[in-house]
Amino acid sequence: MSQKVLLNAKEVNIILHRLTCQLIENHNDFTNTVLIGIQPRGKYLANRIAQMLKTEYKIKNIQLGHLDITFFRDDFRRGEKPLEASTTDINFIIEHKKVVFIDDVLYTGRSIRAALTAIQSFGRPNEIELLTLIDRRFSRHLPIQPDYRGRQVDAINNEKVKVNWKENEGEDSVYLINN
């Protein structure tokens, strides 16, 4: 197994600032926008972006939630081990809001399809956008594309993209791992 650094902590930070600024350009003061981190790994990116919006860009009305999609996936019964669901934490109304889904890696598009189904339990948003740190360009099974992308990666065959967050793995970094 070999791994190559795609992004170091400084590059991740620069991308986070760019993505945050792009959100501000499109959503102004966020009075009609909610951020939804897709569990389990999208919550780290969503939390970080929400924190940047509040502290560095002084935007006050950030509504942040986390959405578990475990039982909405079309492949959830295919594994051998029992599933462990994450928590859903959405304590606000999404009806008639702009929703921004946030996930760390866009791979096949199946997680986003599951999120589109799962969010319907909370109402009908006016619009849904997708923000992702890494877009694995040649791996899509569904016609889903991000509105905001940190970095596009061409991972092929058995290559995997691993995103590390300092809150979880002790460092901000992105690796391309070849098995």
N, CA, C and O of each residue as an XYZ file, in Angstrom:
716
protein
N       0.845     -1.189      0.000
C       0.000      0.000      0.000
C       0.886      1.245      0.000
O       1.815      1.354      0.800
N       0.594      2.172     -0.893
C       1.340      3.428     -0.932
C       0.369      4.592     -0.827
O      -0.798      4.483     -1.205
N       0.866      5.705     -0.310
C      -0.001      6.879     -0.234
C       0.756      8.125     -0.653
O       1.955      8.269     -0.416
N       0.009      9.017     -1.284
C       0.574     10.265     -1.791
C      -0.234     11.410     -1.189
O      -1.463     11.348     -1.137
N       0.446     12.441     -0.742
C      -0.245     13.605     -0.182
C      -0.836     14.420     -1.327
O      -0.115     14.879     -2.213
N      -2.160     14.595     -1.298
C      -2.817     15.450     -2.288
C      -2.922     16.881     -1.767
O      -2.715     17.839     -2.512
N      -3.247     17.018     -0.474
C      -3.365     18.332      0.161
C      -2.773     18.274      1.559
O      -3.049     17.349      2.323
N      -1.954     19.275      1.890
C      -1.463     19.379      3.261
C      -2.371     20.345      4.039
O      -3.336     20.870      3.484
N      -2.068     20.573      5.301
C      -2.933     21.397      6.166
C      -3.095     22.820      5.625
O      -4.192     23.377      5.665
N      -2.011     23.406      5.122
C      -2.090     24.779      4.594
C      -3.002     24.830      3.364
O      -3.812     25.747      3.226
N      -2.869     23.844      2.476
C      -3.702     23.806      1.270
C      -5.170     23.556      1.610
O      -6.061     24.139      0.992
N      -5.422     22.689      2.594
C      -6.801     22.453      3.040
C      -7.399     23.754      3.563
O      -8.542     24.084      3.246
N      -6.640     24.486      4.353
C      -7.111     25.758      4.919
C      -7.431     26.781      3.822
O      -8.448     27.471      3.901
N      -6.589     26.882      2.822
C      -6.823     27.800      1.702
C      -8.113     27.423      0.973
O      -8.917     28.293      0.640
N      -8.307     26.134      0.728
C      -9.513     25.661      0.046
C     -10.751     25.949      0.892
O     -11.781     26.356      0.356
N     -10.664     25.743      2.206
C     -11.803     26.019      3.088
C     -12.192     27.495      3.016
O     -13.379     27.820      2.977
N     -11.215     28.378      2.997
C     -11.503     29.817      2.871
C     -12.162     30.126      1.525
O     -13.112     30.906      1.461
N     -11.659     29.517      0.455
C     -12.239     29.755     -0.872
C     -13.684     29.276     -0.924
O     -14.564     29.992     -1.403
N     -13.926     28.069     -0.433
C     -15.291     27.531     -0.436
C     -16.231     28.395      0.406
O     -17.375     28.639      0.022
N     -15.742     28.850      1.543
C     -16.542     29.715      2.421
C     -16.879     31.024      1.723
O     -18.016     31.491      1.799
N     -15.915     31.614      1.051
C     -16.162     32.863      0.313
C     -17.142     32.650     -0.842
O     -17.970     33.519     -1.118
N     -17.057     31.514     -1.511
C     -18.010     31.221     -2.585
C     -19.431     31.097     -2.033
O     -20.387     31.545     -2.665
N     -19.564     30.490     -0.858
C     -20.887     30.403     -0.221
C     -21.419     31.796      0.102
O     -22.595     32.079     -0.128
N     -20.565     32.661      0.629
C     -20.979     34.026      0.970
C     -21.441     34.767     -0.293
O     -22.449     35.473     -0.267
N     -20.707     34.603     -1.386
C     -21.090     35.248     -2.648
C     -22.501     34.860     -3.067
O     -23.253     35.697     -3.566
N     -22.862     33.606     -2.869
C     -24.152     33.113     -3.345
C     -25.282     33.188     -2.318
O     -26.454     33.122     -2.689
N     -24.948     33.325     -1.042
C     -25.980     33.261     -0.004
C     -26.006     34.490      0.909
O     -26.803     34.538      1.847
N     -25.171     35.460      0.659
C     -25.133     36.718      1.411
C     -25.110     36.513      2.921
O     -24.094     36.084      3.467
N     -26.228     36.817      3.614
C     -26.228     36.755      5.079
C     -26.781     35.435      5.627
O     -26.878     35.278      6.844
N     -27.141     34.493      4.771
C     -27.584     33.146      5.136
C     -28.927     33.107      5.862
O     -29.232     32.111      6.518
N     -29.743     34.170      5.762
C     -31.048     34.152      6.434
C     -31.976     33.105      5.829
O     -32.878     32.619      6.511
N     -31.773     32.750      4.564
C     -32.647     31.783      3.917
C     -31.895     30.505      3.533
O     -32.369     29.733      2.699
N     -30.726     30.282      4.139
C     -29.867     29.152      3.790
C     -29.535     28.336      5.028
O     -29.292     28.887      6.101
N     -29.527     27.007      4.867
C     -29.091     26.114      5.939
C     -27.970     25.225      5.409
O     -27.954     24.862      4.233
N     -27.040     24.883      6.286
C     -25.938     23.991      5.947
C     -26.209     22.625      6.561
O     -26.543     22.525      7.742
N     -26.066     21.574      5.761
C     -26.302     20.217      6.238
C     -25.064     19.367      5.949
O     -24.753     19.092      4.790
N     -24.362     18.954      6.999
C     -23.231     18.040      6.856
C     -23.741     16.614      6.748
O     -24.555     16.178      7.562
N     -23.270     15.894      5.756
C     -23.704     14.513      5.553
C     -22.824     13.600      6.410
O     -21.602     13.568      6.268
N     -23.483     12.864      7.299
C     -22.780     11.979      8.217
C     -22.219     10.774      7.459
O     -22.813     10.368      6.460
N     -21.126     10.201      7.883
C     -20.369     10.592      9.058
C     -19.279     11.631      8.790
O     -18.974     12.429      9.676
N     -18.682     11.642      7.587
C     -17.464     12.436      7.377
C     -17.721     13.880      6.955
O     -16.850     14.733      7.125
N     -18.900     14.166      6.409
C     -19.191     15.529      5.978
C     -19.393     16.493      7.131
O     -19.314     17.707      6.946
N     -19.651     15.966      8.320
C     -19.895     16.847      9.462
C     -18.645     17.653      9.832
O     -18.762     18.792     10.283
N     -17.461     17.083      9.648
C     -16.231     17.807      9.991
C     -16.060     19.031      9.082
O     -15.742     20.125      9.547
N     -16.277     18.824      7.786
C     -16.181     19.919      6.828
C     -17.274     20.960      7.091
O     -17.005     22.161      7.070
N     -18.498     20.503      7.337
C     -19.614     21.421      7.606
C     -19.361     22.242      8.867
O     -19.589     23.452      8.878
N     -18.895     21.594      9.916
C     -18.598     22.298     11.172
C     -17.520     23.355     10.955
O     -17.615     24.466     11.477
N     -16.502     23.004     10.187
C     -15.388     23.922      9.946
C     -15.851     25.129      9.140
O     -15.482     26.262      9.451
N     -16.652     24.897      8.109
C     -17.145     26.002      7.284
C     -18.076     26.901      8.091
O     -17.987     28.125      8.001
N     -18.969     26.300      8.882
C     -19.875     27.095      9.725
C     -19.075     27.951     10.703
O     -19.403     29.116     10.927
N     -18.031     27.375     11.281
C     -17.184     28.120     12.225
C     -16.484     29.290     11.533
O     -16.405     30.385     12.090
N     -15.979     29.062     10.330
C     -15.321     30.134      9.563
C     -16.304     31.256      9.250
O     -15.975     32.435      9.386
N     -17.516     30.883      8.827
C     -18.530     31.889      8.507
C     -18.806     32.765      9.729
O     -18.934     33.983      9.605
N     -18.898     32.143     10.909
C     -19.218     32.891     12.140
C     -18.045     33.730     12.625
O     -18.196     34.925     12.876
N     -16.880     33.109     12.758
C     -15.766     33.802     13.415
C     -14.979     34.714     12.478
O     -14.648     35.843     12.842
N     -14.678     34.230     11.277
C     -13.818     35.015     10.395
C     -14.582     35.964      9.486
O     -14.047     36.986      9.058
N     -15.842     35.625      9.189
C     -16.615     36.463      8.281
C     -17.817     37.111      8.959
O     -18.612     37.794      8.313
N     -17.942     36.888     10.285
C     -18.937     37.578     11.148
C     -20.378     37.429     10.653
O     -21.167     38.371     10.739
N     -20.716     36.257     10.139
C     -22.097     35.995      9.732
C     -22.795     35.329     10.909
O     -22.346     34.295     11.406
N     -23.890     35.926     11.348
C     -24.508     35.524     12.610
C     -25.542     34.406     12.501
O     -25.603     33.557     13.390
N     -26.346     34.373     11.459
C     -27.464     33.431     11.445
C     -27.152     32.128     10.708
O     -27.877     31.749      9.788
N     -26.108     31.458     11.096
C     -25.771     30.185     10.456
C     -26.579     29.069     11.112
O     -26.515     28.865     12.324
N     -27.332     28.356     10.294
C     -28.049     27.175     10.776
C     -27.334     25.951     10.216
O     -27.237     25.768      9.003
N     -26.834     25.114     11.129
C     -26.034     23.955     10.759
C     -26.688     22.697     11.310
O     -27.034     22.624     12.490
N     -26.850     21.712     10.441
C     -27.367     20.417     10.870
C     -26.515     19.301     10.312
O     -25.660     19.511      9.452
N     -26.773     18.095     10.827
C     -26.080     16.900     10.359
C     -27.136     15.866      9.985
O     -28.105     15.666     10.718
N     -26.947     15.212      8.845
C     -27.929     14.278      8.316
C     -27.321     12.889      8.183
O     -26.304     12.708      7.514
N     -27.960     11.898      8.832
C     -27.531     10.509      8.678
C     -28.272      9.895      7.492
O     -29.496      9.996      7.401
N     -27.539      9.265      6.597
C     -28.138      8.699      5.389
C     -28.047      7.176      5.357
O     -28.382      6.558      4.347
N     -27.599      6.570      6.450
C     -27.301      5.135      6.481
C     -28.403      4.288      5.860
O     -28.134      3.476      4.975
N     -29.642      4.468      6.315
C     -30.721      3.586      5.877
C     -31.428      4.092      4.618
O     -32.440      3.528      4.201
N     -30.897      5.149      4.022
C     -31.434      5.658      2.761
C     -30.549      5.250      1.580
O     -30.908      5.469      0.422
N     -29.400      4.662      1.880
C     -28.493      4.234      0.812
C     -29.061      3.018      0.098
O     -29.715      2.180      0.719
N     -28.813      2.918     -1.209
C     -29.324      1.773     -1.955
C     -28.469      0.522     -1.757
O     -28.830     -0.554     -2.233
N     -27.353      0.654     -1.067
C     -26.473     -0.500     -0.837
C     -26.355     -0.846      0.648
O     -25.431     -1.561      1.036
N     -27.282     -0.348      1.495
C     -27.083     -0.516      2.927
C     -27.232     -1.952      3.405
O     -26.770     -2.266      4.502
N     -27.844     -2.825      2.646
C     -27.988     -4.223      3.077
C     -26.937     -5.142      2.440
O     -27.028     -6.362      2.580
N     -25.975     -4.597      1.765
C     -25.045     -5.442      1.015
C     -23.823     -5.885      1.797
O     -23.147     -6.829      1.388
N     -23.522     -5.234      2.903
C     -22.321     -5.574      3.661
C     -22.531     -6.768      4.567
O     -23.662     -7.190      4.807
N     -21.445     -7.303      5.064
C     -21.487     -8.454      5.960
C     -21.702     -8.032      7.416
O     -22.343     -8.746      8.186
N     -21.165     -6.874      7.784
C     -21.248     -6.466      9.194
C     -22.486     -5.606      9.434
O     -22.989     -4.959      8.516
N     -22.974     -5.605     10.679
C     -24.139     -4.763     10.994
C     -23.804     -3.291     10.819
O     -22.674     -2.866     11.062
N     -24.783     -2.527     10.398
C     -24.572     -1.095     10.168
C     -24.604     -0.325     11.471
O     -25.350     -0.657     12.392
N     -23.789      0.700     11.530
C     -23.821      1.624     12.658
C     -24.241      2.978     12.121
O     -23.497      3.629     11.387
N     -25.433      3.391     12.494
C     -25.941      4.675     12.022
C     -25.314      5.810     12.812
O     -24.961      5.646     13.980
N     -25.179      6.949     12.173
C     -24.758      8.180     12.843
C     -26.030      8.884     13.294
O     -27.133      8.369     13.106
N     -25.877     10.049     13.884
C     -27.064     10.777     14.341
C     -27.460     11.843     13.328
O     -26.620     12.413     12.632
N     -28.753     12.092     13.269
C     -29.270     13.218     12.513
C     -29.579     14.307     13.520
O     -30.232     14.063     14.534
N     -29.110     15.500     13.239
C     -29.343     16.629     14.135
C     -29.741     17.829     13.270
O     -28.890     18.595     12.818
N     -31.032     17.972     13.055
C     -31.561     19.105     12.288
C     -32.685     19.691     13.129
O     -33.798     19.166     13.145
N     -32.390     20.776     13.823
C     -33.385     21.354     14.739
C     -33.913     22.691     14.225
O     -34.096     23.643     14.984
N     -34.155     22.735     12.910
C     -34.702     23.924     12.280
C     -35.534     23.489     11.084
O     -35.454     22.344     10.639
N     -36.318     24.399     10.582
C     -37.196     24.118      9.444
C     -36.417     24.303      8.146
O     -35.700     25.289      7.982
N     -36.560     23.355      7.229
C     -35.907     23.516      5.919
C     -36.907     23.874      4.831
O     -36.520     24.158      3.697
N     -38.176     23.863      5.168
C     -39.230     24.206      4.205
C     -38.941     25.586      3.604
O     -38.745     26.555      4.337
N     -38.915     25.672      2.284
C     -38.694     26.923      1.541
C     -37.310     27.541      1.772
O     -37.118     28.727      1.506
N     -36.358     26.768      2.255
C     -34.992     27.260      2.458
C     -34.090     26.777      1.332
O     -34.445     25.878      0.571
N     -32.928     27.387      1.244
C     -31.867     26.875      0.381
C     -31.017     25.960      1.267
O     -30.541     26.381      2.321
N     -30.833     24.730      0.846
C     -30.050     23.758      1.599
C     -28.719     23.553      0.880
O     -28.679     23.364     -0.336
N     -27.636     23.594      1.648
C     -26.321     23.271      1.091
C     -25.865     21.976      1.751
O     -25.530     21.963      2.936
N     -25.852     20.879      0.981
C     -25.278     19.626      1.467
C     -23.769     19.764      1.459
O     -23.194     20.314      0.519
N     -23.123     19.265      2.510
C     -21.673     19.342      2.611
C     -21.134     17.943      2.899
O     -21.538     17.299      3.868
N     -20.215     17.480      2.044
C     -19.585     16.176      2.248
C     -18.110     16.279      1.872
O     -17.722     17.144      1.088
N     -17.296     15.395      2.435
C     -15.856     15.507      2.212
C     -15.430     15.022      0.836
O     -14.610     15.667      0.183
N     -15.981     13.879      0.380
C     -15.592     13.322     -0.920
C     -16.844     12.978     -1.718
O     -17.728     12.281     -1.220
N     -16.919     13.460     -2.939
C     -17.964     13.047     -3.873
C     -17.357     11.943     -4.726
O     -16.409     12.169     -5.478
N     -17.915     10.752     -4.598
C     -17.351      9.589     -5.278
C     -18.362      9.085     -6.313
O     -18.340      9.556     -7.450
N     -19.235      8.157     -5.964
C     -20.184      7.608     -6.938
C     -21.430      8.471     -7.085
O     -22.105      8.416     -8.113
N     -21.742      9.271     -6.059
C     -22.959     10.074     -6.051
C     -24.075      9.414     -5.253
O     -25.126     10.020     -5.042
N     -23.858      8.181     -4.808
C     -24.902      7.449     -4.083
C     -25.209      8.063     -2.722
O     -26.363      8.049     -2.294
N     -24.225      8.591     -2.045
C     -24.477      9.248     -0.751
C     -25.360     10.476     -0.939
O     -26.244     10.740     -0.125
N     -25.122     11.216     -2.001
C     -25.909     12.421     -2.253
C     -27.330     12.039     -2.646
O     -28.281     12.700     -2.229
N     -27.492     10.986     -3.438
C     -28.828     10.507     -3.772
C     -29.576     10.117     -2.505
O     -30.759     10.426     -2.363
N     -28.897      9.444     -1.588
C     -29.504      9.054     -0.312
C     -29.868     10.294      0.511
O     -30.921     10.330      1.148
N     -29.007     11.296      0.498
C     -29.276     12.537      1.249
C     -30.491     13.265      0.677
O     -31.290     13.829      1.424
N     -30.629     13.250     -0.649
C     -31.791     13.883     -1.283
C     -33.088     13.217     -0.825
O     -34.100     13.890     -0.631
N     -33.055     11.903     -0.654
C     -34.225     11.179     -0.160
C     -34.445     11.459      1.323
O     -35.569     11.735      1.741
N     -33.388     11.389      2.115
C     -33.494     11.553      3.568
C     -33.990     12.951      3.961
O     -34.751     13.086      4.919
N     -33.576     13.967      3.246
C     -33.929     15.344      3.622
C     -35.421     15.603      3.442
O     -35.970     16.513      4.064
N     -36.073     14.820      2.605
C     -37.505     15.004      2.383
C     -38.324     14.806      3.652
O     -39.437     15.324      3.755
N     -37.791     14.065      4.616
C     -38.479     13.869      5.895
C     -38.591     15.163      6.685
O     -39.392     15.261      7.615
N     -37.792     16.150      6.317
C     -37.754     17.416      7.061
C     -38.471     18.547      6.342
O     -38.486     19.675      6.833
N     -39.062     18.267      5.193
C     -39.765     19.293      4.445
C     -39.246     19.391      3.028
O     -38.459     18.566      2.561
N     -39.716     20.432      2.360
C     -39.345     20.623      0.956
C     -38.562     21.919      0.800
O     -39.136     23.006      0.856
N     -37.259     21.806      0.606
C     -36.459     23.019      0.401
C     -36.746     23.628     -0.970
O     -37.206     22.940     -1.881
N     -36.471     24.919     -1.104
C     -36.611     25.576     -2.409
C     -35.518     25.123     -3.367
O     -35.741     25.003     -4.572
N     -34.328     24.873     -2.813
C     -33.164     24.603     -3.650
C     -32.171     23.796     -2.828
O     -32.075     23.975     -1.614
N     -31.431     22.906     -3.486
C     -30.371     22.152     -2.812
C     -29.102     22.292     -3.633
O     -29.104     22.095     -4.849
N     -28.017     22.636     -2.947
C     -26.699     22.712     -3.570
C     -25.783     21.697     -2.897
O     -26.090     21.186     -1.819
N     -24.659     21.410     -3.541
C     -23.690     20.462     -3.000
C     -22.316     21.103     -2.944
O     -21.823     21.645     -3.934
N     -21.703     21.030     -1.762
C     -20.328     21.471     -1.561
C     -19.522     20.256     -1.147
O     -19.907     19.529     -0.232
N     -18.404     20.037     -1.820
C     -17.548     18.904     -1.483
C     -16.084     19.329     -1.518
O     -15.676     20.123     -2.365
N     -15.308     18.794     -0.596
C     -13.880     19.103     -0.565
C     -13.176     18.447     -1.749
O     -12.382     19.085     -2.440
N     -13.473     17.165     -1.978
C     -12.825     16.410     -3.054
C     -13.883     15.859     -4.005
O     -14.854     15.236     -3.576
N     -13.689     16.093     -5.280
C     -14.562     15.564     -6.323
C     -13.769     14.523     -7.110
O     -12.864     14.862     -7.873
N     -14.125     13.248     -6.913
C     -13.494     12.167     -7.683
C     -14.183     12.106     -9.034
O     -15.251     11.511     -9.177
N     -13.570     12.714     -9.997
C     -14.204     13.025    -11.269
C     -14.670     11.816    -12.076
O     -15.760     11.858    -12.645
N     -13.904     10.765    -12.144
C     -14.220      9.664    -13.061
C     -14.901      8.483    -12.380
O     -14.831      7.362    -12.882
N     -15.556      8.714    -11.250
C     -16.094      7.602    -10.478
C     -17.605      7.628    -10.346
O     -18.169      6.803     -9.628
N     -18.272      8.544    -11.014
C     -19.698      8.760    -10.790
C     -20.551      7.635    -11.344
O     -20.364      7.191    -12.477
N     -21.497      7.177    -10.520
C     -22.506      6.217    -10.965
C     -23.813      6.926    -11.286
O     -24.651      6.391    -12.011
N     -23.986      8.120    -10.752
C     -25.217      8.897    -10.918
C     -24.866     10.285    -11.444
O     -23.753     10.758    -11.214
N     -25.780     10.946    -12.140
C     -25.484     12.262    -12.716
C     -25.563     13.380    -11.672
O     -26.449     14.233    -11.718
N     -24.623     13.354    -10.738
C     -24.583     14.331     -9.644
C     -23.250     15.058     -9.703
O     -22.197     14.426     -9.784
N     -23.292     16.387     -9.664
C     -22.081     17.206     -9.716
C     -22.116     18.233     -8.581
O     -23.196     18.685     -8.201
N     -20.963     18.606     -8.038
C     -20.959     19.607     -6.970
C     -21.137     21.031     -7.509
O     -20.705     21.352     -8.616
N     -21.785     21.873     -6.697
C     -21.867     23.306     -7.014
C     -20.599     24.015     -6.549
O     -20.180     25.014     -7.134
N     -19.998     23.484     -5.489
C     -18.759     24.032     -4.922
C     -17.810     22.856     -4.737
O     -18.147     21.868     -4.086
N     -16.627     22.974     -5.314
C     -15.663     21.870     -5.229
C     -14.327     22.428     -4.764
O     -13.849     23.445     -5.265
N     -13.737     21.739     -3.793
C     -12.420     22.147     -3.311
C     -11.338     21.765     -4.294
O     -10.562     22.609     -4.742
N     -11.289     20.487     -4.627
C     -10.258     19.990     -5.534
C     -10.805     18.810     -6.308
O     -11.499     17.961     -5.749
N     -10.499     18.755     -7.573
C     -10.899     17.636     -8.414
C      -9.754     16.636     -8.443
O      -8.600     17.014     -8.644
N     -10.070     15.357     -8.242
C      -9.048     14.323     -8.188
C      -9.418     13.221     -9.178
O     -10.568     12.788     -9.248
N      -8.440     12.787     -9.924
C      -8.641     11.688    -10.845
C      -8.070     10.419    -10.222
O      -6.926     10.046    -10.483
N      -8.878      9.763     -9.399
C      -8.472      8.508     -8.768
C      -9.012      7.369     -9.623
O     -10.176      7.381    -10.025
N      -8.162      6.391     -9.898
C      -8.571      5.290    -10.771
C      -8.354      3.946    -10.081
O      -7.649      3.852     -9.077
N      -8.971      2.919    -10.639
C      -8.818      1.535    -10.181
C      -9.048      1.399     -8.677
O     -10.126      1.716     -8.175
N      -8.033      0.930     -7.971
C      -8.179      0.684     -6.529
C      -7.758      1.870     -5.665
O      -7.661      1.743     -4.445
N      -7.510      3.003     -6.278
C      -7.078      4.165     -5.500
C      -8.232      4.698     -4.652
O      -9.382      4.738     -5.090
N      -7.894      5.107     -3.426
C      -8.885      5.680     -2.525
C      -8.412      7.062     -2.097
O      -7.213      7.328     -2.007
N      -9.372      7.929     -1.837
C      -9.055      9.257     -1.313
C      -9.403      9.251      0.163
O     -10.526      8.910      0.534
N      -8.456      9.623      1.007
C      -8.666      9.653      2.456
C      -8.499     11.083      2.940
O      -7.432     11.679      2.791
N      -9.570     11.635      3.525
C      -9.528     12.983      4.085
C      -9.359     12.867      5.586
O     -10.145     12.196      6.254
N      -8.342     13.516      6.116
C      -8.108     13.560      7.559
C      -8.462     14.938      8.083
O      -8.152     15.950      7.454
N      -9.117     14.976      9.243
C      -9.448     16.239      9.917
C      -8.757     16.267     11.265
O      -8.700     15.253     11.960
N      -8.231     17.424     11.637
C      -7.503     17.485     12.902
C      -8.399     17.147     14.087
O      -7.910     16.673     15.113
N      -9.715     17.386     13.962
C     -10.641     17.056     15.046
C     -10.768     15.544     15.241
O     -11.138     15.087     16.323
N     -10.468     14.781     14.215
C     -10.679     13.339     14.262
C      -9.368     12.548     14.153
O      -9.100     11.666     14.969
N      -8.560     12.870     13.144
C      -7.306     12.131     12.924
C      -6.064     12.891     13.375
O      -4.953     12.373     13.261
N      -6.231     14.109     13.883
C      -5.091     14.864     14.396
C      -4.391     15.746     13.383
O      -3.463     16.468     13.748
N      -4.800     15.716     12.126
C      -4.193     16.575     11.099
C      -5.200     16.835      9.996
O      -6.082     16.017      9.737
N      -5.060     17.977      9.351
C      -5.832     18.269      8.144
C      -4.973     17.856      6.959
O      -3.901     18.420      6.736
N      -5.441     16.875      6.204
C      -4.698     16.422      5.032
C      -5.590     15.561      4.158
O      -6.623     15.058      4.601
N      -5.177     15.401      2.918
C      -5.883     14.513      1.999
C      -4.828     13.645      1.314
O      -3.832     14.140      0.786
N      -5.076     12.345      1.339
C      -4.150     11.380      0.740
C      -4.809     10.594     -0.373
O      -6.010     10.326     -0.326
N      -4.031     10.226     -1.367
C      -4.451      9.267     -2.381
C      -3.750      7.967     -2.018
O      -2.521      7.890     -2.010
N      -4.550      6.947     -1.719
C      -4.010      5.673     -1.247
C      -4.202      4.632     -2.339
O      -5.294      4.468     -2.883
N      -3.106      3.926     -2.649
C      -3.144      2.874     -3.657
C      -2.987      1.536     -2.946
O      -1.959      1.274     -2.323
N      -4.003      0.698     -3.041
C      -3.958     -0.615     -2.363
C      -3.209     -1.647     -3.181
O      -3.081     -2.795     -2.757
